[in-house]
Amino acid sequence: MKLTVHAVGRMKSGPEKELGDRYYERFARSGPAVGLEFGGITEIPEGRGQTVDERQREEGQKLLAHVQAQGQAGAALLLLDERGKSFSSQELARRIDAMRDNGRKAVVVAIGGPDGHGEALRSEAELIVSFGALTWPHQLVRVMLGEQLYRIATILAGHPYHRA
């Protein structure tokens, strides 16, 4: 199953980018052994609308257009959103594992912009995940997602990286 990341905003160079790249590279190397292929990260600029709803709608449309353009029209959409459900790493690994085992060919993980995801996009999502009640800077969310993807691959492989 191909897993891609779609992010609103650009990751600037610096220590956060280096750390994030390290985890995404680890995921890219370890994922194939458990049937997870890393499809990379796509970045889009923040919406230009005058209101929150307009920006969210624009960003959501860009995400869906990109998914279709990549030939991933049947991809499961997983949103990172503060209003989502908080999972343990093992629970999230089980959810990804089930998507793969149920024949999903692709998953798109979407990180929203400063305004988050709009209701239209949220209604399209198969899973909405929160990294907790705290608000995290965009760059740290990208790093945390990379680490969790790597952790998911190690959990599914039975590797001792994740100690529960």
N, C-alpha and C positions, 0 to 999 in steps of 0.2 A: 504494500500500500504506500502510495506516495504522499508525503506530508510536506506541505509548503506553508510558509509564514507570510502573511500579508500585513504590512504595518503602515499606518498613517504617520507620516513624519520621517525624517531622515536621521540615521544614527551617525553622529559626528565622530570624527576620529578622537581617540583618547583611550584611557584605561578601560572604560566601560565597553567600548567597541572591541578592544583586544580580548577582554574576558569573554564577551558574548561570542566572538568568533571562535574562541577556543572550545567552548561548549558545543556550538553548532558543528564544528569539525569533528568533535568526539562523537556526536550523534550520527553524523554522516558516515563515520567509520564503523560504529557499532550497530546501527539500525538494520542494515541488510541481513544480518544474522538472525534477526527475529521478524523479518518481513516488512521492515519500515525503511523506505527510501526517502532521503531528504531532498526535497525539490527546490530548496533555496528560499531566499527572502525577497519579496517584492515590496518596494517602498513607493508610496504616493504622497503628494503634498497635501497639506490640510485643505479642507474645503474653503471656498471663498465667499460663501453665502453670508447674508447680513444677520441671519438669526441662527440659533442653535439647530433648529429643525432643518433649515436649508443646508447647513454644513453637514449634518449627519446624513441627510438624504443624498447629497452629492458624494460623500465618501462611501456610502453604502452602494450606490450605483457604480462607482468606479471599481469597487471590490467585485461585485457580481459580474461586471463586464470583463474584468481581468480573468476571473475564473472561467467564464465561457470562452474567452479568447485562447486560453491555455488548453482547451479541450477537456476541462474538468467539470462539465455541466452537472454531473451526478455526484460531485464531491460532497462529503459531509462538511458542514460549516461549524466550526468550533470558535466561539467568540470568547475573548478575554474581556470581562466586564465586571466592575465592582458590584453590580447587582446580581451577579451569577452565583452559582453554588460553589462553596469551598470544598474541595476534595483533598483527601490525603494523596500522597504520591502513588501509593499502591492502588487506591480506588481509581485514580485517573489512568494508571497503566492498564487496569482491567477494562476500563471503558474503551481505550484505544485498541486494546487487544480484541475486544468484542467487535468493534467496527471492522477490523481487519478480517477476523474469522467469519463475519457475516457477509463477506464479499465486497466490502467497500474498496474501491480502487484508489481513492484519494480523499485526503482530509486537508482542508484549508483552515489554518488557525489565524484569526484576525485580531490585531491589536488596534484599537480605535485611536482617534485623536484626542485632544484635550476635552472635547465635548462627549466623548464616549460613542456608543453605537445607538442609532435610532431604532424606534420600535419596529419599523418595517424589516430591518436587517435582523433584529432579535427574533422576530417571528419566523424567519427562514432558518435559524440556527438549530442544529441537532443537539448541541450542548453549549451551555453558557457557563464559563468557569471564572471564579474569582480567586485572586491571590490573597484574599483576606479583606478585612474591613478597612484596612489602611489604604491611603492613596499613595501610589508609587510613581516616581518619574518615569517617563517613557523609556529612557535608556536603561534603567534598572529592570523594567518589565521585560525588555528584550533579553537581557542577560538571564533573568530568572526563568524565562521560557526556555531558553537554550539549555540551561542546566536541567530543567525538568524533563525536557525531551530526552536528553542523555540519560537521566535517571530512569525514565520509563523504559528505555532500551535495555538498561542493565537489570532492571527488575524482571522484565520479560525473559531475559537470558539467564536469570538465576545468578548473576554476578554479585559479588559481595560489596560493591560500591554502596548499595542501599542497605543500611543496617536498621532493621526495625525492632 
